[in-house]
Amino acid sequence: MFAEKIISSYKSGKTAQSWIISGPEGIGKHKIVDEVARALVGTREGDLSAGLKVIECGLTEEAKKAVQKAILDGQAPDEEDLVRKKSEITVEDIRSGIDFLSLKSTLACRILVISLADEMNEKAQNTLLKTLEEPYDKSLILLLSENIERLLPTIRSRCQKMFLPALTKAELEKRLKNEYPDLDEIEKIADISRGIPGIANKIIENEGLELYDSFLSLMTPINSNSVEDVLNFSDNVSKDPIQTDLVRLFMLQFVGDLAKKSPIATGNDWSHFYTHLQSEWRKIDRLYLDKAQTLAEMIFSIERRLK
């Protein structure tokens, strides 16, 4: 349904050639890109490769190719291919995308995808703006966003907008029962996933429930007995990029819930702490910090705040 709207709009030629596809992490934005690319660029992989360019936040060229191949194959990019090398999407990244759109081609369409478009710095967004105002013929720009408010108002005003909402718990449970008919604890998985199919699949396929229970067991006031448990947990999790990402989701979810459920004054403290944790998680990838040590420090910081 979502992909069809973009496809029909592009073919009609009556609306903007640029879209912001927003929604929470794991909701299926890359799946829409795959469906749109196959419909507008072609069906042979060679045609798709020539007609689709993906910009990610500071990826190496090798990783960019891996991400693009995953999309062409209708799969989610591998977490190891999403390792950040820079803290933002730069002017140079955007210029490479614009150069791609400007190439003469016999293809029916060229598609530029800016994944995690929220990570564009202001100069990069302003560089993209001119192309949004005067798009190239036979071109389509798709901005994938988790926080649309981080995009400049001028960017938002020049794009069609599509928001992908989380599923209800009942909808996600029904979907999981169809995909995994023999799976136990579907209700618990749906509850943890908060209506996000991508998170549910990641939990199911990576022993996520056991990991979740292990994480929750550490969410108690800090004591001498828990120190070794935290260090062992952090050391084991940090060796697996997918498990590390799941713990990030569990941790932010746990602290976010505390912020919502606590009295106003305490809730505000947890809200500020939530923002701090988000920043710390970004640093893990961008500054090449010791993942095990940084993860342990974050868990200890939560334990110290629990009473």
Secondary structure by P-SEA (a helix, b strand, c coil): caaaaaaaaaaacccccbbbbcccccccaaaaaaaaaaacccccaaaaaacbbbbcccccaaaaaaaaaaaaacccccccccccccccccaaaaaaaaaaaaccccccbbbbbbcccccccaaaaaaaccccccccccbbbbbbbcccccccaaaaaabbbbbbbbccaaaaaaaaaaacccccaaaaaaaaacccaaaaaaaaacaaaaaaaaaaaacccccccaaaaaaaaaaaaaacaaaaaaaaaaaaaaaaaaaaaccaaaaaaaaaaaaaaaaaaaaaaacccaaaaaaaaaaaaaaaacc
